[in-house]
Amino acid sequence: MADITWGFIGLGNIGYPMAINLRKKMPKSYKLIIHDVNPSAMNRFAEQVHAMRDRNAADNPYSFDIADNARQVAEKSTVLITCLPSPRIVQDVYNSILDHGTLPQLADERLFIDCSTIDPVSSREVGDMLDKTNCGHFVDAPMSGGVVGACAGTLSFMFGSPENLKELMGDQGAGVCSKLANNYILSINNIAAAEALNMARQWGLDLRALSDLIKSSTGRCWPIDVNNPAPGVDESAPASNGYAPGGTVNIIKKDLELAMAGAKASGALLPLAEKAHEVYRAVEEAYSGKDLSVVYQWLQNQA
């Protein structure tokens, strides 16, 4: 493929480091066009990319532009990535792209890659809308790995797309279904890990020693391995840094709600979901904006 232009819309907690890593790792001859509703996020991106330049070079090889709106990004991009916080915002952005009619033709067919965590119905509606306009192919590609993975460039992606594009998780919509299944497990494990460590604390156990044991036992899970909820057990974890997020309790509650809605629509039974949702509602009310592992702190305050 010849030099192409990439677009990126949504410079939030995960989208921002994704866009930075994309600009770092794509061929320097490629251009990146960014847009976000928050001007400060775009200004921050510009400052960081300018700081990446070789001080001995005559110019900055990391080419990028800032667009005024989503339509401008789509008009010029062969590959457009969106990373947005809710189904409504995803739909609004793609509607705004098509508000002024069909996009101009490019030398290569456009590819729209939505990395947002949304429900499968909304994702398929956006895909169908784009298909009807013949503007390009739409792929749902939610990711796992959170802010830490986005910064490190180690996210894993779950693709749902037409088979001729990429046979991986399944048809369009399969990516978001896979992400919601994954995050449902996370939402339950996050509470279970917090409960277990809080219980162990009450028993007088050494939580660091217990966590090391769990890492090599059948209770092993991401909240113990990477995001330990007990302060002081893992100095790099949010819990040891005032529960500064990572992934917020607000986001895991939202993802749980999307999984519950999808399960209800398909007739799947989720016996633990209602109680978990009750917990996350209470934790969000007390600790909005904190890391999802703050469930541990909330449990301590219930005693």
C-alpha positions in Angstrom: 0.0 0.0 0.0 1.3 3.5 -0.8 1.7 6.1 1.9 -1.7 6.5 3.5 -3.4 8.9 5.9 -4.7 7.6 9.2 -7.4 9.3 11.3 -7.9 9.0 15.0 -11.0 10.4 16.9 -11.2 10.3 20.7 -8.2 11.2 22.8 -9.4 10.1 26.2 -7.6 8.0 28.8 -7.1 5.1 26.4 -7.4 6.8 23.0 -4.7 9.4 23.8 -1.8 6.9 24.4 -3.2 4.7 21.5 -2.8 7.7 19.2 0.6 8.5 20.5 1.8 4.9 20.0 0.2 4.8 16.5 2.2 7.9 15.5 5.4 6.5 16.9 5.1 3.1 15.2 3.6 3.9 11.8 5.9 4.7 8.9 7.1 8.2 9.2 5.9 9.0 5.7 2.3 8.3 6.8 0.2 11.2 8.1 -2.1 11.1 11.2 -5.1 13.3 11.5 -6.6 13.7 15.0 -9.7 15.1 16.5 -11.3 15.3 20.0 -14.0 17.5 21.4 -11.6 18.6 24.1 -9.1 21.1 22.6 -6.6 20.6 25.5 -6.3 16.9 24.5 -5.3 17.9 21.0 -2.9 20.5 22.2 -1.3 18.0 24.6 -0.9 15.5 21.7 0.7 18.2 19.5 3.2 19.1 22.3 4.1 15.4 22.9 4.6 14.6 19.2 6.8 17.7 18.7 8.8 16.6 21.7 9.4 13.2 19.9 11.4 14.9 17.1 15.1 14.4 16.6 16.6 17.6 17.9 19.3 17.4 15.1 16.7 17.0 12.3 15.6 20.0 10.2 11.9 19.1 10.6 9.6 16.8 12.6 9.3 13.5 10.8 6.2 12.6 12.8 3.6 14.2 10.5 0.1 15.0 11.9 -2.7 17.4 11.5 -5.5 18.5 13.9 -9.0 18.5 12.4 -11.9 20.8 13.4 -14.5 18.0 13.4 -15.0 14.3 12.7 -16.1 14.8 9.1 -12.7 16.5 8.2 -10.9 13.5 9.6 -13.0 11.0 7.6 -12.7 12.9 4.3 -8.9 12.6 4.3 -8.3 9.3 6.1 -7.9 5.9 4.5 -8.0 4.2 7.9 -10.1 5.9 10.6 -9.9 4.8 14.2 -12.5 5.9 16.8 -12.1 5.3 20.6 -15.2 6.8 22.3 -16.9 6.5 25.7 -20.5 5.5 25.0 -22.8 4.0 22.3 -24.6 7.4 21.9 -21.3 9.2 21.3 -20.2 6.6 18.7 -23.5 7.0 16.9 -23.3 10.8 17.0 -19.8 10.8 15.7 -20.5 8.6 12.7 -23.8 10.4 12.0 -21.8 13.7 11.9 -19.4 12.1 9.4 -22.3 11.4 7.1 -24.3 14.5 7.7 -23.1 16.2 4.6 -23.5 13.3 2.3 -21.2 10.6 0.9 -17.5 11.0 1.6 -15.2 11.7 -1.4 -13.5 8.8 -3.0 -9.9 7.9 -2.1 -7.4 5.8 -4.0 -7.9 3.0 -1.5 -11.1 1.9 0.1 -11.7 3.4 3.6 -11.5 1.3 6.7 -13.4 2.4 9.8 -12.1 0.8 13.0 -14.2 1.4 16.1 -12.3 0.6 19.3 -15.1 1.8 21.7 -16.7 -0.6 24.2 -20.4 -0.4 23.2 -23.3 -2.8 22.9 -23.5 -5.0 19.8 -26.8 -3.6 18.6 -25.4 0.0 18.4 -22.2 -1.3 16.7 -24.1 -3.1 14.1 -26.3 -0.1 13.4 -23.3 2.0 12.7 -21.8 -0.7 10.5 -25.0 -1.0 8.5 -25.3 2.7 8.1 -21.8 2.9 6.6 -22.4 -0.1 4.4 -25.5 1.6 2.9 -23.5 4.6 1.9 -20.6 2.6 0.4 -18.2 4.8 2.3 -16.0 1.9 3.3 -15.8 -1.1 5.6 -16.6 -1.0 9.3 -14.8 -3.1 11.9 -15.6 -3.3 15.6 -12.3 -3.7 17.4 -12.6 -3.1 21.2 -9.5 -3.7 23.2 -8.4 -5.2 26.5 -5.4 -4.0 28.6 -6.7 -0.7 29.9 -4.7 2.5 30.3 -1.5 0.6 31.2 -1.7 -1.5 28.0 -2.5 1.5 25.9 0.6 3.4 27.2 2.8 0.3 26.8 1.5 -0.5 23.4 0.4 -4.0 24.5 -3.4 -3.9 24.0 -5.1 -6.9 22.6 -7.9 -6.3 20.1 -11.1 -8.3 19.4 -12.1 -7.8 15.8 -15.6 -8.4 14.4 -15.7 -7.8 10.6 -16.7 -9.2 7.3 -14.8 -12.4 6.7 -13.0 -11.0 3.6 -11.4 -8.3 5.8 -10.2 -10.3 8.9 -11.4 -13.6 10.1 -10.8 -13.5 13.9 -13.7 -13.2 16.4 -16.5 -13.4 13.8 -18.8 -11.2 11.9 -19.3 -7.5 12.5 -20.4 -7.1 16.2 -18.5 -10.1 17.4 -15.7 -7.9 18.6 -17.8 -5.9 21.0 -19.6 -9.1 22.2 -16.2 -10.6 23.0 -15.1 -7.4 24.8 -18.3 -7.4 26.9 -17.8 -11.1 27.8 -14.2 -10.4 28.9 -15.2 -7.3 30.9 -18.0 -9.1 32.6 -15.5 -11.6 33.9 -13.3 -8.7 35.0 -16.2 -7.0 36.8 -16.9 -10.1 38.9 -13.2 -10.9 39.5 -12.5 -7.4 40.6 -15.1 -7.6 43.4 -14.0 -11.2 44.3 -10.4 -10.2 44.6 -11.3 -7.2 46.8 -13.5 -9.3 49.0 -10.9 -12.0 49.4 -8.1 -9.7 50.3 -10.3 -7.7 52.7 -11.3 -11.0 54.3 -7.7 -12.1 54.6 -6.8 -8.7 56.1 -9.4 -9.3 58.8 -7.9 -12.7 59.4 -4.5 -11.1 59.9 -2.8 -12.6 56.8 0.1 -11.0 55.0 -1.6 -9.7 51.9 1.6 -9.6 49.8 2.4 -13.2 50.6 -1.2 -14.2 49.9 -1.2 -12.4 46.6 2.0 -14.2 45.6 0.4 -17.5 46.5 -2.8 -16.7 44.5 -0.7 -15.8 41.4 0.4 -19.5 41.2 -2.9 -21.0 42.4 -6.4 -21.5 41.0 -7.6 -18.1 42.1 -5.1 -16.4 39.7 -6.7 -13.4 37.9 -5.9 -10.0 36.5 -7.0 -8.0 39.6 -4.4 -10.0 41.6 -1.7 -10.3 39.0 -1.7 -6.7 37.7 -4.2 -4.5 39.6 -3.9 -5.6 43.2 -6.6 -3.7 45.1 -4.8 -3.6 48.5 -2.5 -0.6 49.0 1.1 -1.5 49.5 1.0 -5.0 48.0 2.1 -3.8 44.5 3.7 -0.4 44.5 3.0 0.1 40.8 -0.8 -0.6 41.1 -3.4 2.2 41.4 -4.2 1.1 44.9 -0.7 2.1 46.1 -1.1 5.5 44.4 -4.4 6.7 45.9 -6.4 4.6 43.5 -5.5 7.0 40.6 -7.0 5.3 37.5 -6.3 3.0 35.3 -9.7 2.0 34.4 -12.3 3.8 36.5 -15.1 2.3 38.5 -17.4 4.3 36.3 -16.2 2.5 33.2 -16.4 -1.0 34.6 -20.0 -0.2 35.8 -20.8 1.0 32.3 -19.4 -2.1 30.7 -21.3 -4.3 33.2 -24.5 -2.6 32.2 -23.8 -3.1 28.5 -23.1 -6.8 29.2 -26.4 -7.1 31.2 -28.4 -5.5 28.4 -26.9 -7.7 25.8 -27.5 -10.8 28.0 -31.1 -9.8 28.5 -31.6 -9.3 24.8 -30.2 -12.7 24.0 -31.8 -14.6 26.9 -28.5 -15.4 28.6 -28.6 -15.8 32.4 -26.2 -13.7 34.6 -27.0 -14.7 38.2 -24.1 -12.6 39.7 -24.7 -9.5 37.6 -27.4 -7.7 39.6 -25.5 -8.0 42.9 -22.3 -6.8 41.2 -24.1 -3.9 39.7 -25.5 -3.0 43.1 -21.9 -2.9 44.4 -20.6 -0.8 41.6 -23.4 1.7 41.9 -22.5 2.2 45.6 -18.7 2.4 44.9 -19.3 4.8 42.0 -21.3 7.1 44.3 -18.5 7.1 46.9 -15.5 7.0 44.7 -16.4 8.3 41.2 -13.3 8.7 39.0 -11.2 6.3 41.1 -9.7 3.1 39.8 -12.0 0.1 39.7 -9.9 -1.6 42.4 -11.2 1.0 44.9 -13.9 -1.6 45.6 -11.4 -2.8 48.3 -11.5 0.6 50.0 -15.3 0.7 49.8 -15.5 -2.8 51.5 -13.3 -1.6 54.4 -15.6 1.3 55.0 -18.7 -0.9 55.2 -17.5 -2.6 58.3 
